Amino acid sequence: MHCGQRPGPGVAAAYPGAMSDLPDVPDFAAAVLDLVERIPPGAVLTYGDIAEYLGEGGPRQVGSVMAHWGGAVPWWRVLKADGSPPPGHEREALRHYRAEGTPLRRGGRTVDLASARWNGMSPA
């Protein structure tokens, strides 16, 4: 994985964000959403990257969190493993990528993961 060290248990507590404003968000969901909030503009992570960084769940579990609560965070910074935006949100995501200077592959429809993947260490 390219994200550096995992923060371990208590990610949501260590990186408080907007999730504290949402009642009844499970701990795993809060950790996912707090991590997504930390991804800097122009950078991305895949669903699998997030699960690996947190040390729990998998891409599908992260996808479920994003489907339920992702509107509260910069959702366009979380991608499928092939660099494509979330299904059904391609047009809006591409507007965000262009505005943030996110590196795109030739053709401009998918993100260049090799260049845009966040290492998890730089500040948001």
N, C-alpha and C positions, 0 to 999 in steps of 0.2 A: 504494500500500500504506500501511497505517496503523501500521507497526511501527518507523518511524524508520530510523536508519542500519543498514546491514548490518554485521556484525562482520567479514566477510571470512574468509579461510582461517585455520584453526587455532582454530575455535570450540570444539571439544572441549577443546583445551589451555587456552584462555582461561577456560573455565567448567567446571572439573572437577567432576564429581558422581558419582553412583552408577555411571555407566557404566564407570568405571575398575575396578569390581569384576567386570565381565562380560568373560570372555575372548573373543577373536576377533570383536568387534563392529567392522564396517567403519567407517572414518572418517566417512562420511556418516551412518550410523546413529547413531554416538556424538554427532555434532553435533546431529542432530534431537532425540535423547533429552535431551541437556544443555539445549537450548533449552526443551523442554517442562517440564523441572524448574524453569526460571526463571519460568514463567508464574505470576503471583500468584494466590492463592485469589480466586474471584469473577470472574476474567478468563479469556478464551479466545483461541485463534487457530484459523484454519481450516488444513486440510492445505496449501492453496495459499499461505496467509500464511507458513507455515513455510518452504516451498520458496523463496519470494521473499526472505524475510529472510536465508536462508543463501546465496542466490545460485546455487543448483544444485538439480537434480532438479525434480520437479513434484509435484502433489497425489498422484498414484498411488504415486510412490516413497516419499513421506512415509507414506502409508497402509500400504505394505508394511512399512516400519520399525516402525510402530506395531503392526501385526498380529503381528510376530515378537517384539518386545522391549518393547512399550508397557506391559506389566504392571508394569514396574520404575519407572514414572513416573506422574504424575497424568494418565492417558490421557483422562479425561473433559473435560479442558480443550482438547482438540483436536477440532474439529468439521468437518462437511461445510459446504460453501459456503452452504447454506440455513439454517444454525444448528442443524441436527438432530444429536443425539448419534450416536456410532458405532453402526452397525446391530448389533442383537442385545444391546446393552448399555444400552438406553434407560432402563429402570427404575432400574438402579444409578446411571447418570449423573445422572438427575434428582434422586436422593437427595443426591448430591454438590453439585449446583447449588443446591439449597435450603439445604443446610447451610452453603455458602460464601457465600450471598447473591448468586449469579450472576443478573443481570437476565434474566428470561424474557419471551417474547412473550405476548400475550393467549392464553389457553388453557393456558399453562404447560407446553407440551411441547417447545418449541424455545427456544434462547437468542436474546436480542435482541442481535445482533452490533453494532449501532450503539452500544449502551451498554456491552457487555461486552468488545469486542475490545481486547486488550492493545496498548499502543503500543510495546512492546519496550524502553522506556527506564526505566521505573520499576523499582525493585529488587523482587525476589521476596521 
